[in-house]
Amino acid sequence: MHPPVVLSIGGSDPSAGAGIQADLLTLASLGVHGCTAITALTVQDSVNVQCFSLVPPAECLQQAQAIMDDIPVRVIKIGMLGSAQMAAALADWLEQYPDIPVVLDPVMAAGGGTSLALAGLRETLIHELLPKITILTPNAPEALLLAAVPDLESAAAWLNQHGATWVLITGGHGDTPELENRLYHHGRQQQMYVQQWLPQHYHGSGCTLASAIAAGLAKGIELQQAVQEALDFTHAALRQAYPLGRGQYFPRRFYQREATQDAHEQG
């Protein structure tokens, strides 16, 4: 009996704090096998992305197709796209797989502020890719940027109307004592998940959350429950995050296994 499989499509982060590497770490920690297709190669550290180069869309989709032709993928998770061409090609490719859930983390900028989106990506993502998505997981600034509206309620309704079946807007980008993460469906808020505000800046928190949702869906967990469990997992990983370099903290994605090992050693 093999573990459930998620195909992660996104950019490579050599620090393994974000991107494809973060997806694989998250999936493995949750008992899910991760396969990958690379959209971009980045030069980055814990502080910021210095530069990146895009993989031609045809080559990225060759990677993805090789996996789909051989391995039973249950969920597709998408991260950094980088260009309108990649978004359009991926939207066309996804038409082959209407029954596979798709989780999209709309990566538009690095945690350090560097833009990861070339001209035209927003429009193509909205008009071509969004209708293929099961759940979209933007943070608050990303939601406002994508919808081009002034408030989050309107942004969620707008994104639902433009094709995203579910929209989870995370509240980790504001000066509030609590994180308010809101899940929307058909333009209406279905659930609000309130969590304690954490003080640090984190590398790959969005990747971790979206991958954890994908892991839950791959295990057959109902979507709202998968979101709840993914938020709990991500918050715990961030609460125990550690500094590796000069910049952002890295989520402790294997905290559950480490706690078990510590218990065995103490016992």
Helices and strands as residue ranges (DSSP letters): E 5-12, H 19-29, E 33-44, E 49-54, H 57-68, E 75-78, H 84-94, E 102-104, H 121-124, I 125-129, G 130-132, E 135-136, H 140-147, H 152-161, E 166-169, E 178-185, E 188-196, H 205-218, H 223-239, E 242-243, E 249-250, H 255-266
